[in-house]
Amino acid sequence: MPIKQFEIRIADLNPQMGIEHGKTRPVIVIQTNLLNKTPHPTTIVCPVTTNVKKGSEIVRVHLKKGTANLQQACDVTVDQIRVIDNKRLTKRVGLLPDELIELAQENIRIVSDLEKCTTLQLAAKANKGLGGMQRLVARFKF
């Protein structure tokens, strides 16, 4: 099953080091679909935890029980972004609703200090025109 941006997948995050999230748990795929459509061997994700912490709205996105088929209330830990091998990903759980996608994107921009930038703006910055991002991705050999 193809990997899609902002879907929730189950992933085995072991072995864990330090304060990294470990265990088999849900993760949110944040990697662009431009890479997800290629045979790229890794995926950028944010782990999901059931250790819900109120008052941490910048580093977490709160998900209510039932959101995207989750069985209990959870937090997406946007301050724990990591790259994992695709072999760690197993079944698809669900897809974040649009309003939570926007919140996750905004929080990721805040914690990573990235400006809001559209795909077209990125392509223009790469001086490649409209299809620039696709051409940039196509240059990578995976």
C-alpha positions, 0 to 999 in steps of 0.5 A: 500500500503506498505511503501518503502524507498525513496518514497514520501508520503503525511503526516499530520505533525500536530500538529507542535511545534516550528520550526518543519514542520507542515501541510499536506505535502510530506515527503521522507521515509528514513526508511530501507525496512527491517523495512518497511516490518514488521508491524512496527507502525512508519516510519522515514521521512524527510519533504519536503518544497516548501520554497526552499533555495539556498546555503543550500546544506548540510541540504537540497536536492533540487528537481526540479519541476516534480521530482517524480511527485512533482508539484513544486520545493521543498527541502527535509529537511534532518536536520528535520528527524523525526519519525511519526506514519504510520497513518499520511501517506496517498497517494504515490506521487512518488520515488526519482531518484537514483542520489537524493537518493545517495545525500540524503543518503550522506547529512543524514550521514553528518548531523547525523555524521554517517559513510558510512556503508553497510547493510552487514557491519552492519550485520558483526558489529552485529556479525551475519553474512550475515542474521544478519540484518534480524535476528536483525529486526526479534527480535523486537516485534511490 
